[in-house]
Amino acid sequence: MLRKNLEDRQDFYACGNLTIYYSPPQRKSEQFRGPDFFVVLGTERKPRKSWVIWEEDGKYPNVIVEILSSKTAKTDRGLKKQIYQDTFRTPDYFWFDPENLEFQGFHLLDGQYQPLQPNPNGWLWSQQLELYLGIQERKLRLFTAQGQLIPTPEEAAQKAESELASEKARSQKLAQKLQDMGIDLSEL
């Protein structure tokens, strides 16, 4: 969804379930985390097998989203939140529980995470992405500042297929009308 919204930009990296290595002595065996989803702005958009802070000019994620589960919720709300605030200094942090629909977001202000206040739709604004995150049909989705749902790649493909089928049907109907009027289409 995010890549579709930013498809003409090459200055960001978005990924899910990729390990972030951040050990000050630059050892991959020491300090690392694997957020469910993160975005780094102002970086080269290229494939990576991991995000290694010292190989990425010291850049940490601008946005992190964690999907809560019974196994991870305590860590996501506690230890990870603390690491993302104090070590990563990630400006926007969100978590979402697809089971009970718990949804919370934070923005880093003066070194401390402040809870984001939802808009009337219950959506939370990401200053970094300039998009809303919100729940629709029990799924975490992205919305524009104007409130338009950003389609998933599958939804965008379905819409394109539907539009193509409609255009093809319209074209066939027009061709039939021209033939009914005695116009030979091969001469056009």
MDTraj code that builds the backbone (N, CA, C; nanometers):
import mdtraj as md
import numpy as np

residues = "MET LEU ARG LYS ASN LEU GLU ASP ARG GLN ASP PHE TYR ALA CYS GLY ASN LEU THR ILE TYR TYR SER PRO PRO GLN ARG LYS SER GLU GLN PHE ARG GLY PRO ASP PHE PHE VAL VAL LEU GLY THR GLU ARG LYS PRO ARG LYS SER TRP VAL ILE TRP GLU GLU ASP GLY LYS TYR PRO ASN VAL ILE VAL GLU ILE LEU SER SER LYS THR ALA LYS THR ASP ARG GLY LEU LYS LYS GLN ILE TYR GLN ASP THR PHE ARG THR PRO ASP TYR PHE TRP PHE ASP PRO GLU ASN LEU GLU PHE GLN GLY PHE HIS LEU LEU ASP GLY GLN TYR GLN PRO LEU GLN PRO ASN PRO ASN GLY TRP LEU TRP SER GLN GLN LEU GLU LEU TYR LEU GLY ILE GLN GLU ARG LYS LEU ARG LEU PHE THR ALA GLN GLY GLN LEU ILE PRO THR PRO GLU GLU ALA ALA GLN LYS ALA GLU SER GLU LEU ALA SER GLU LYS ALA ARG SER GLN LYS LEU ALA GLN LYS LEU GLN ASP MET GLY ILE ASP LEU SER GLU LEU".split()
xyz = np.array([
    [0.0822, -0.1189, 0.0000],
    [0.0000, 0.0000, 0.0000],
    [0.0864, 0.1249, 0.0000],
    [0.1836, 0.1262, 0.0918],
    [0.2688, 0.2432, 0.1037],
    [0.3521, 0.2620, -0.0218],
    [0.4083, 0.1527, -0.0726],
    [0.4898, 0.1632, -0.1944],
    [0.4069, 0.2191, -0.3094],
    [0.2808, 0.1777, -0.3195],
    [0.1924, 0.2268, -0.4250],
    [0.1738, 0.3775, -0.4102],
    [0.1565, 0.4241, -0.2861],
    [0.1351, 0.5658, -0.2614],
    [0.2611, 0.6479, -0.2892],
    [0.3779, 0.5880, -0.2726],
    [0.5046, 0.6584, -0.2918],
    [0.5811, 0.6074, -0.4138],
    [0.5096, 0.5419, -0.5064],
    [0.5774, 0.4693, -0.6144],
    [0.6688, 0.5549, -0.7006],
    [0.6422, 0.6847, -0.7113],
    [0.7274, 0.7681, -0.7954],
    [0.8469, 0.8245, -0.7176],
    [0.8600, 0.7877, -0.5906],
    [0.9735, 0.8323, -0.5099],
    [1.0755, 0.7201, -0.4968],
    [1.2016, 0.7574, -0.4914],
    [1.3095, 0.6598, -0.4749],
    [1.3880, 0.6840, -0.3464],
    [1.3361, 0.7706, -0.2594],
    [1.4115, 0.8108, -0.1406],
    [1.3540, 0.7543, -0.0107],
    [1.3061, 0.6315, -0.0152],
    [1.2564, 0.5690, 0.1066],
    [1.2744, 0.4183, 0.0972],
    [1.2686, 0.3550, 0.2128],
    [1.2750, 0.2095, 0.2192],
    [1.1645, 0.1639, 0.3129],
    [1.0811, 0.0720, 0.2665],
    [0.9720, 0.0170, 0.3472],
    [0.9812, -0.1344, 0.3426],
    [0.9692, -0.1970, 0.4589],
    [0.9831, -0.3421, 0.4635],
    [0.9156, -0.3980, 0.5878],
    [0.8832, -0.5242, 0.5804],
    [0.8271, -0.5938, 0.6953],
    [0.9137, -0.7112, 0.7343],
    [0.9151, -0.7382, 0.8645],
    [0.9861, -0.8542, 0.9194],
    [1.1316, -0.8632, 0.8740],
    [1.1997, -0.7528, 0.8805],
    [1.3415, -0.7472, 0.8455],
    [1.4183, -0.7063, 0.9712],
    [1.5280, -0.7710, 0.9965],
    [1.6050, -0.7419, 1.1174],
    [1.6797, -0.6096, 1.1046],
    [1.6735, -0.5318, 1.2127],
    [1.7491, -0.4070, 1.2242],
    [1.8609, -0.4314, 1.3251],
    [1.9850, -0.4142, 1.2799],
    [2.1015, -0.4295, 1.3666],
    [2.1479, -0.2905, 1.4089],
    [2.1651, -0.2709, 1.5417],
    [2.1989, -0.1371, 1.5899],
    [2.3044, -0.1352, 1.7009],
    [2.3842, -0.2360, 1.7104],
    [2.4863, -0.2467, 1.8146],
    [2.5920, -0.1370, 1.7989],
    [2.6164, -0.0554, 1.9042],
    [2.7204, 0.0483, 1.8933],
    [2.8577, -0.0065, 1.8534],
    [2.8996, -0.1268, 1.9049],
    [3.0287, -0.1789, 1.8579],
    [3.0202, -0.2428, 1.7186],
    [2.9055, -0.2274, 1.6554],
    [2.8835, -0.2769, 1.5189],
    [2.8989, -0.4280, 1.5085],
    [2.8328, -0.4979, 1.5992],
    [2.8306, -0.6441, 1.5966],
    [2.6878, -0.6904, 1.5743],
    [2.6673, -0.7678, 1.4712],
    [2.5329, -0.8162, 1.4403],
    [2.4805, -0.9159, 1.5431],
    [2.5679, -0.9687, 1.6259],
    [2.5262, -1.0680, 1.7246],
    [2.4743, -1.0054, 1.8539],
    [2.4830, -0.8734, 1.8678],
    [2.4509, -0.8126, 1.9965],
    [2.3129, -0.7493, 2.0050],
    [2.2893, -0.6408, 1.9384],
    [2.1628, -0.5694, 1.9526],
    [2.0913, -0.5658, 1.8190],
    [1.9715, -0.6230, 1.8187],
    [1.8924, -0.6254, 1.6960],
    [1.7453, -0.6406, 1.7312],
    [1.6620, -0.5939, 1.6415],
    [1.5161, -0.6046, 1.6547],
    [1.4600, -0.6329, 1.5169],
    [1.3430, -0.6932, 1.5137],
    [1.2760, -0.7227, 1.3874],
    [1.1338, -0.6699, 1.3877],
    [1.1159, -0.5388, 1.3655],
    [0.9800, -0.4839, 1.3640],
    [0.8943, -0.5516, 1.2572],
    [0.7638, -0.5539, 1.2820],
    [0.6738, -0.6125, 1.1831],
    [0.6738, -0.5314, 1.0537],
    [0.6865, -0.3997, 1.0660],
    [0.6898, -0.3132, 0.9478],
    [0.7625, -0.1847, 0.9857],
    [0.8452, -0.1338, 0.8941],
    [0.9095, -0.0047, 0.9195],
    [0.9367, 0.0688, 0.7890],
    [0.9535, 0.2001, 0.8023],
    [0.9827, 0.2874, 0.6893],
    [1.0992, 0.3770, 0.7281],
    [1.1947, 0.3883, 0.6371],
    [1.3055, 0.4822, 0.6542],
    [1.2961, 0.5803, 0.5380],
    [1.2893, 0.7075, 0.5699],
    [1.2828, 0.8116, 0.4674],
    [1.4225, 0.8662, 0.4408],
    [1.4407, 0.9224, 0.3225],
    [1.5686, 0.9838, 0.2899],
    [1.6809, 0.8840, 0.2699],
    [1.6479, 0.7690, 0.2128],
    [1.7484, 0.6667, 0.1869],
    [1.7222, 0.6039, 0.0510],
    [1.8184, 0.5297, 0.0030],
    [1.8050, 0.4661, -0.1278],
    [1.7049, 0.3511, -0.1225],
    [1.6194, 0.3471, -0.2207],
    [1.5193, 0.2411, -0.2325],
    [1.5812, 0.1252, -0.3104],
    [1.6301, 0.0264, -0.2365],
    [1.6939, -0.0896, -0.2988],
    [1.6681, -0.2110, -0.2101],
    [1.6774, -0.3321, -0.2651],
    [1.6568, -0.4524, -0.1826],
    [1.7662, -0.4668, -0.0768],
    [1.7256, -0.5174, 0.0389],
    [1.8199, -0.5426, 0.1478],
    [1.7820, -0.6726, 0.2173],
    [1.8805, -0.7395, 0.2760],
    [1.8541, -0.8612, 0.3541],
    [1.8374, -0.8290, 0.5015],
    [1.8850, -0.7121, 0.5422],
    [1.8699, -0.6629, 0.6784],
    [1.8967, -0.5125, 0.6748],
    [1.8606, -0.4448, 0.7833],
    [1.8896, -0.3017, 0.7944],
    [1.9984, -0.2890, 0.9002],
    [2.1165, -0.2504, 0.8575],
    [2.2318, -0.2412, 0.9462],
    [2.2625, -0.0927, 0.9644],
    [2.2345, -0.0426, 1.0827],
    [2.2437, 0.1014, 1.1092],
    [2.3774, 0.1598, 1.0660],
    [2.4868, 0.0955, 1.0996],
    [2.6185, 0.1514, 1.0677],
    [2.6520, 0.1424, 0.9189],
    [2.5760, 0.0657, 0.8422],
    [2.5959, 0.0607, 0.6967],
    [2.4973, 0.1522, 0.6235],
    [2.4080, 0.2154, 0.7006],
    [2.3037, 0.3010, 0.6425],
    [2.3173, 0.4445, 0.6934],
    [2.4411, 0.4897, 0.7074],
    [2.4690, 0.6267, 0.7526],
    [2.4010, 0.6604, 0.8848],
    [2.3854, 0.5609, 0.9706],
    [2.3271, 0.5849, 1.1023],
    [2.1775, 0.6088, 1.1030],
    [2.1121, 0.5798, 0.9916],
    [1.9673, 0.6051, 0.9818],
    [1.8867, 0.4954, 1.0501],
    [1.7942, 0.5412, 1.1340],
    [1.6974, 0.4527, 1.1989],
    [1.5619, 0.4740, 1.1327],
    [1.4670, 0.3832, 1.1542],
    [1.3345, 0.3998, 1.0938],
    [1.2648, 0.5289, 1.1372],
    [1.1909, 0.5875, 1.0437],
    [1.1062, 0.7032, 1.0730],
    [0.9709, 0.6589, 1.1279],
    [0.9276, 0.5413, 1.0850],
    [0.7978, 0.4872, 1.1277],
    [0.8152, 0.3383, 1.1537],
    [0.7572, 0.2925, 1.2643],
    [0.7532, 0.1491, 1.2942],
    [0.6099, 0.1121, 1.3297],
    [0.5651, -0.0028, 1.2775],
    [0.4343, -0.0587, 1.3126],
    [0.4570, -0.2006, 1.3622],
    [0.4031, -0.2297, 1.4795],
    [0.4077, -0.3653, 1.5341],
    [0.2665, -0.4223, 1.5350],
    [0.2540, -0.5478, 1.4963],
    [0.1273, -0.6205, 1.5025],
    [0.1309, -0.7026, 1.6312],
    [0.0412, -0.6696, 1.7226],
    [0.0398, -0.7361, 1.8525],
    [-0.0183, -0.8764, 1.8420],
    [0.0343, -0.9638, 1.9249],
    [-0.0219, -1.0977, 1.9420],
    [-0.0113, -1.1298, 2.0903],
    [-0.0718, -1.2382, 2.1320],
    [-0.0642, -1.2743, 2.2739],
    [0.0810, -1.2965, 2.3168],
    [0.1655, -1.3389, 2.2249],
    [0.3064, -1.3645, 2.2574],
    [0.3924, -1.2377, 2.2574],
    [0.3557, -1.1388, 2.1739],
    [0.4434, -1.0223, 2.1573],
    [0.3918, -0.8939, 2.2210],
    [0.2658, -0.8891, 2.2595],
    [0.2039, -0.7632, 2.3031],
    [0.2800, -0.6949, 2.4165],
    [0.3166, -0.7695, 2.5180],
    [0.3856, -0.7097, 2.6328],
    [0.5183, -0.6469, 2.5894],
    [0.5940, -0.7175, 2.5078],
    [0.7227, -0.6661, 2.4593],
    [0.7027, -0.5464, 2.3669],
    [0.6029, -0.5537, 2.2776],
    [0.5773, -0.4439, 2.1840],
    [0.5365, -0.3161, 2.2572],
    [0.4566, -0.3304, 2.3637],
    [0.4098, -0.2142, 2.4404],
    [0.5154, -0.1630, 2.5392],
    [0.6079, -0.2495, 2.5770],
    [0.7059, -0.2130, 2.6794],
    [0.8466, -0.1962, 2.6262],
    [0.9202, -0.3068, 2.6213],
    [1.0614, -0.3026, 2.5828],
    [1.0832, -0.2402, 2.4450],
    [1.0085, -0.2860, 2.3450],
    [1.0298, -0.2320, 2.2099],
    [0.9954, -0.0837, 2.2042],
    [0.8865, -0.0446, 2.2688],
    [0.8499, 0.0976, 2.2708],
    [0.9637, 0.1797, 2.3304],
    [1.0229, 0.1306, 2.4375],
    [1.1337, 0.2006, 2.5026],
    [1.2550, 0.2091, 2.4091],
    [1.2880, 0.0990, 2.3428],
    [1.4013, 0.0985, 2.2491],
    [1.3749, 0.1935, 2.1327],
    [1.2545, 0.1887, 2.0766],
    [1.2225, 0.2744, 1.9621],
    [1.2247, 0.4216, 2.0020],
    [1.1882, 0.4505, 2.1271],
    [1.1895, 0.5882, 2.1766],
    [1.3312, 0.6341, 2.2108],
    [1.4018, 0.5562, 2.2906],
    [1.5290, 0.6018, 2.3470],
    [1.6511, 0.5747, 2.2597],
    [1.6523, 0.4625, 2.1884],
    [1.7687, 0.4266, 2.1068],
    [1.7461, 0.4624, 1.9599],
    [1.6373, 0.4127, 1.9028],
    [1.6092, 0.4404, 1.7619],
    [1.5669, 0.5862, 1.7418],
    [1.4968, 0.6415, 1.8404],
    [1.4387, 0.7763, 1.8299],
    [1.3477, 0.7844, 1.7076],
    [1.2718, 0.6781, 1.6869],
    [1.1780, 0.6691, 1.5746],
    [1.0635, 0.7673, 1.5979],
    [1.0428, 0.8626, 1.5058],
    [0.9407, 0.9652, 1.5277],
    [0.7973, 0.9126, 1.5434],
    [0.7579, 0.8124, 1.4660],
    [0.6206, 0.7611, 1.4725],
    [0.6221, 0.6115, 1.5007],
    [0.5521, 0.5717, 1.6071],
    [0.5416, 0.4306, 1.6447],
    [0.3948, 0.3949, 1.6632],
    [0.3537, 0.2849, 1.6009],
    [0.2152, 0.2376, 1.6083],
    [0.2138, 0.0901, 1.6439],
    [0.1057, 0.0483, 1.7112],
    [0.0812, -0.0949, 1.7271],
    [-0.0653, -0.1230, 1.7028],
    [-0.0913, -0.2449, 1.6560],
    [-0.2272, -0.2855, 1.6203],
    [-0.2448, -0.4321, 1.6551],
    [-0.3559, -0.4621, 1.7204],
    [-0.3898, -0.6003, 1.7534],
    [-0.5078, -0.6422, 1.6664],
    [-0.4866, -0.7300, 1.5689],
    [-0.5948, -0.7693, 1.4783],
    [-0.7042, -0.8521, 1.5461],
    [-0.6762, -0.9049, 1.6645],
    [-0.7774, -0.9839, 1.7358],
    [-0.8783, -0.8943, 1.8070],
    [-0.8293, -0.8040, 1.8918],
    [-0.9215, -0.7190, 1.9682],
    [-0.9279, -0.5756, 1.9154],
    [-0.8575, -0.5480, 1.8062],
    [-0.8548, -0.4190, 1.7369],
    [-0.7947, -0.3058, 1.8204],
    [-0.7123, -0.3410, 1.9189],
    [-0.6399, -0.2370, 1.9925],
    [-0.5468, -0.1676, 1.8936],
    [-0.5531, -0.0350, 1.8940],
    [-0.4743, 0.0433, 1.7992],
    [-0.4245, 0.1670, 1.8718],
    [-0.2944, 0.1860, 1.8719],
    [-0.2344, 0.2976, 1.9436],
    [-0.1203, 0.3528, 1.8602],
    [-0.1002, 0.4818, 1.8697],
    [0.0106, 0.5450, 1.7993],
    [0.0760, 0.6507, 1.8852],
    [0.2026, 0.6747, 1.8574],
    [0.2808, 0.7699, 1.9356],
    [0.3678, 0.8529, 1.8423],
    [0.3904, 0.9773, 1.8828],
    [0.4834, 1.0637, 1.8104],
    [0.5898, 1.1096, 1.9097],
    [0.7148, 1.1051, 1.8669],
    [0.8264, 1.1439, 1.9531],
    [0.8318, 1.2962, 1.9639],
    [0.8198, 1.3455, 2.0858],
    [0.8227, 1.4890, 2.1110],
    [0.9151, 1.5141, 2.2300],
    [1.0183, 1.5925, 2.2084],
    [1.1170, 1.6201, 2.3140],
    [1.1710, 1.4918, 2.3756],
    [1.1963, 1.3913, 2.2903],
    [1.2573, 1.2670, 2.3353],
    [1.1633, 1.1679, 2.4018],
    [1.0347, 1.2004, 2.4081],
    [0.9374, 1.1119, 2.4727],
    [0.8207, 1.0851, 2.3780],
    [0.7724, 0.9617, 2.3781],
    [0.6549, 0.9302, 2.2977],
    [0.5304, 0.9904, 2.3621],
    [0.4568, 1.0637, 2.2809],
    [0.3285, 1.1194, 2.3227],
    [0.2194, 1.0462, 2.2456],
    [0.1130, 1.0027, 2.3148],
    [0.0053, 0.9314, 2.2448],
    [-0.0608, 1.0215, 2.1409],
    [-0.0900, 0.9652, 2.0255],
    [-0.1608, 1.0382, 1.9207],
    [-0.3105, 1.0338, 1.9497],
    [-0.3769, 1.1435, 1.9198],
    [-0.5217, 1.1500, 1.9384],
    [-0.5897, 1.1141, 1.8069],
    [-0.6868, 1.0228, 1.8111],
    [-0.7539, 0.9831, 1.6873],
    [-0.8445, 1.0930, 1.6332],
    [-0.8612, 1.0930, 1.5020],
    [-0.9566, 1.1844, 1.4398],
    [-1.0975, 1.1263, 1.4608],
    [-1.2026, 1.1913, 1.4119],
    [-1.3389, 1.1385, 1.4322],
    [-1.3605, 0.9972, 1.3766],
    [-1.2794, 0.9556, 1.2794],
    [-1.2901, 0.8198, 1.2240],
    [-1.2128, 0.7171, 1.3065],
    [-1.1393, 0.7640, 1.4071],
    [-1.0565, 0.6740, 1.4871],
    [-0.9189, 0.6513, 1.4270],
    [-0.8841, 0.7271, 1.3242],
    [-0.7557, 0.7125, 1.2568],
    [-0.6501, 0.7963, 1.3275],
    [-0.5253, 0.7548, 1.3111],
    [-0.4124, 0.8261, 1.3702],
    [-0.3225, 0.8804, 1.2590],
    [-0.2785, 1.0036, 1.2750],
    [-0.1972, 1.0710, 1.1735],
    [-0.0493, 1.0400, 1.1934],
    [0.0158, 0.9991, 1.0856],
    [0.1608, 0.9822, 1.0855],
    [0.2211, 1.1058, 1.0204],
    [0.2898, 1.1861, 1.1007],
    [0.3552, 1.3049, 1.0457],
    [0.4619, 1.2661, 0.9447],
    [0.5290, 1.1556, 0.9699],
    [0.6373, 1.1124, 0.8826],
    [0.5864, 1.0689, 0.7456],
    [0.4767, 0.9947, 0.7435],
    [0.4216, 0.9443, 0.6171],
    [0.3253, 1.0428, 0.5525],
    [0.2780, 1.1386, 0.6308],
    [0.1735, 1.2308, 0.5875],
    [0.0512, 1.1532, 0.5412],
    [0.0189, 1.0504, 0.6196],
    [-0.0962, 0.9638, 0.5946],
    [-0.1591, 0.9266, 0.7282],
    [-0.2869, 0.8897, 0.7211],
    [-0.3539, 0.8333, 0.8381],
    [-0.3371, 0.6822, 0.8378],
    [-0.3283, 0.6241, 0.9557],
    [-0.3407, 0.4799, 0.9740],
    [-0.4730, 0.4600, 1.0462],
    [-0.5509, 0.3650, 1.0012],
    [-0.6804, 0.3408, 1.0635],
    [-0.7287, 0.2004, 1.0369],
    [-0.8320, 0.1629, 1.1085],
    [-0.8875, 0.0283, 1.0956],
    [-1.0085, 0.0331, 1.0034],
    [-1.0092, -0.0560, 0.9065],
    [-1.1256, -0.0740, 0.8194],
    [-1.1420, -0.2234, 0.7965],
    [-1.2614, -0.2719, 0.8224],
    [-1.2919, -0.4143, 0.8082],
    [-1.1892, -0.5000, 0.8827],
    [-1.1587, -0.4594, 1.0061],
    [-1.0696, -0.5314, 1.0975],
    [-0.9241, -0.5380, 1.0490],
    [-0.8886, -0.4534, 0.9541],
    [-0.7509, -0.4495, 0.9037],
    [-0.6947, -0.3091, 0.9204],
    [-0.5644, -0.3018, 0.9446],
    [-0.4964, -0.1732, 0.9523],
    [-0.4719, -0.1245, 0.8103],
    [-0.5209, -0.0044, 0.7823],
    [-0.5124, 0.0494, 0.6458],
    [-0.4550, 0.1904, 0.6484],
    [-0.4147, 0.2377, 0.5316],
    [-0.3638, 0.3731, 0.5140],
    [-0.4679, 0.4572, 0.4417],
    [-0.4755, 0.5848, 0.4819],
    [-0.5692, 0.6788, 0.4226],
    [-0.4960, 0.8097, 0.3944],
    [-0.5364, 0.8771, 0.2884],
    [-0.4772, 1.0068, 0.2558],
    [-0.5260, 1.1112, 0.3560],
    [-0.4657, 1.2285, 0.3501],
    [-0.5080, 1.3392, 0.4366],
    [-0.6529, 1.3774, 0.4087],
    [-0.7002, 1.3499, 0.2870],
    [-0.8385, 1.3799, 0.2499],
    [-0.9338, 1.2665, 0.2876],
    [-0.8807, 1.1599, 0.3459],
    [-0.9647, 1.0500, 0.3923],
    [-0.9883, 0.9400, 0.2908],
    [-0.9154, 0.9418, 0.1804],
    [-0.9331, 0.8369, 0.0797],
    [-0.8500, 0.7142, 0.1161],
    [-0.9122, 0.5986, 0.1068],
    [-0.8440, 0.4726, 0.1335],
    [-0.7378, 0.4483, 0.0270],
    [-0.6185, 0.4136, 0.0697],
    [-0.5128, 0.3782, -0.0248],
    [-0.5270, 0.2290, -0.0523],
    [-0.5520, 0.1927, -0.1764],
    [-0.5761, 0.0508, -0.2064],
    [-0.4506, -0.0344, -0.1908],
    [-0.4735, -0.1593, -0.1555],
    [-0.3640, -0.2559, -0.1543],
    [-0.3276, -0.2843, -0.2998],
    [-0.2120, -0.3429, -0.3267],
    [-0.1789, -0.3781, -0.4655],
    [-0.2853, -0.4682, -0.5285],
    [-0.3402, -0.5602, -0.4501],
    [-0.4447, -0.6498, -0.5022],
    [-0.5700, -0.5712, -0.5388],
    [-0.6097, -0.4779, -0.4511],
    [-0.7278, -0.3958, -0.4789],
    [-0.7060, -0.3088, -0.6020],
    [-0.5872, -0.2526, -0.6154],
    [-0.5563, -0.1692, -0.7319],
    [-0.5610, -0.2524, -0.8597],
    [-0.5095, -0.3757, -0.8542],
    [-0.5123, -0.4644, -0.9714],
    [-0.6556, -0.5020, -1.0071],
    [-0.7378, -0.5315, -0.9062],
    [-0.8784, -0.5655, -0.9313],
    [-0.9519, -0.4483, -0.9944],
    [-0.9251, -0.3281, -0.9438],
    [-0.9896, -0.2091, -0.9988],
    [-0.9481, -0.1888, -1.1442],
    [-0.8201, -0.2057, -1.1729],
    [-0.7708, -0.1900, -1.3100],
    [-0.8344, -0.2933, -1.4027],
    [-0.8453, -0.4182, -1.3553],
    [-0.9102, -0.5231, -1.4354],
    [-1.0556, -0.4894, -1.4620],
    [-1.1241, -0.4417, -1.3604],
    [-1.2653, -0.4062, -1.3736],
    [-1.2834, -0.2915, -1.4724],
    [-1.1964, -0.1906, -1.4617],
    [-1.2035, -0.0767, -1.5538],
    [-1.1738, -0.1209, -1.6965],
    [-1.0782, -0.2110, -1.7133],
    [-1.0445, -0.2629, -1.8458],
    [-1.1618, -0.3402, -1.9047],
    [-1.2260, -0.4238, -1.8231],
    [-1.3416, -0.5012, -1.8696],
    [-1.4564, -0.4084, -1.9079],
    [-1.4794, -0.3040, -1.8293],
    [-1.5857, -0.2071, -1.8598],
    [-1.5565, -0.1344, -1.9904],
    [-1.4310, -0.0954, -2.0081],
    [-1.3924, -0.0247, -2.1305],
    [-1.4052, -0.1161, -2.2524],
    [-1.3682, -0.2423, -2.2360],
    [-1.3803, -0.3384, -2.3458],
    [-1.5274, -0.3579, -2.3834],
    [-1.6150, -0.3707, -2.2840],
    [-1.7585, -0.3872, -2.3098],
    [-1.8149, -0.2635, -2.3794],
    [-1.7723, -0.1452, -2.3342],
    [-1.8183, -0.0205, -2.3962],
    [-1.7718, -0.0132, -2.5414],
    [-1.6474, -0.0534, -2.5653],
    [-1.5917, -0.0521, -2.7000],
    [-1.6673, -0.1484, -2.7920],
    [-1.6982, -0.2677, -2.7403],
    [-1.7730, -0.3655, -2.8203],
    [-1.9136, -0.3156, -2.8513],
    [-1.9755, -0.2501, -2.7551],
    [-2.1105, -0.1960, -2.7751],
    [-2.1083, -0.0867, -2.8822],
    [-2.0076, -0.0014, -2.8760],
    [-1.9933, 0.1049, -2.9750],
    [-1.9680, 0.0457, -3.1139],
    [-1.8828, -0.0562, -3.1217],
    [-1.8549, -0.1213, -3.2501],
    [-1.9823, -0.1817, -3.3082],
    [-2.0634, -0.2441, -3.2234],
    [-2.1892, -0.3035, -3.2703],
    [-2.2838, -0.1959, -3.3231],
    [-2.2912, -0.0816, -3.2553],
    [-2.3781, 0.0280, -3.3003],
    [-2.3325, 0.0794, -3.4369],
    [-2.2001, 0.0922, -3.4526],
    [-2.1478, 0.1391, -3.5808],
    [-2.1808, 0.0394, -3.6923],
    [-2.1675, -0.0897, -3.6629],
    [-2.2017, -0.1924, -3.7622],
    [-2.3506, -0.1878, -3.7946],
    [-2.4348, -0.1676, -3.6935],
    [-2.5794, -0.1576, -3.7150],
    [-2.6142, -0.0383, -3.8028],
    [-2.5293, 0.0640, -3.8014],
    [-2.5518, 0.1822, -3.8843],
    [-2.4924, 0.1633, -4.0240],
    [-2.4355, 0.0465, -4.0484],
    [-2.3801, 0.0176, -4.1799],
    [-2.2377, 0.0649, -4.1990],
    [-2.1711, 0.0966, -4.0932],
    [-2.0327, 0.1428, -4.1037],
    [-1.9404, 0.0224, -4.0910],
    [-1.8535, 0.0073, -4.1914],
    [-1.7581, -0.1034, -4.1922],
    [-1.6366, -0.0635, -4.1078],
    [-1.6174, -0.1328, -3.9958],
    [-1.5090, -0.0985, -3.9031],
    [-1.3710, -0.1201, -3.9642],
    [-1.3599, -0.2105, -4.0605],
    [-1.2292, -0.2359, -4.1213],
    [-1.1834, -0.1177, -4.2059],
    [-1.2759, -0.0287, -4.2410],
    [-1.2392, 0.0883, -4.3204],
    [-1.1979, 0.2068, -4.2340],
    [-1.2127, 0.1942, -4.1045],
    [-1.1781, 0.3058, -4.0145],
    [-1.0320, 0.3054, -3.9784],
])
top = md.Topology()
chain = top.add_chain()
for i, resn in enumerate(residues, 1):
    res = top.add_residue(resn, chain, resSeq=i)
    for name in ("N", "CA", "C"):
        top.add_atom(name, md.element.get_by_symbol(name[0]), res)
traj = md.Trajectory(xyz[None], top)
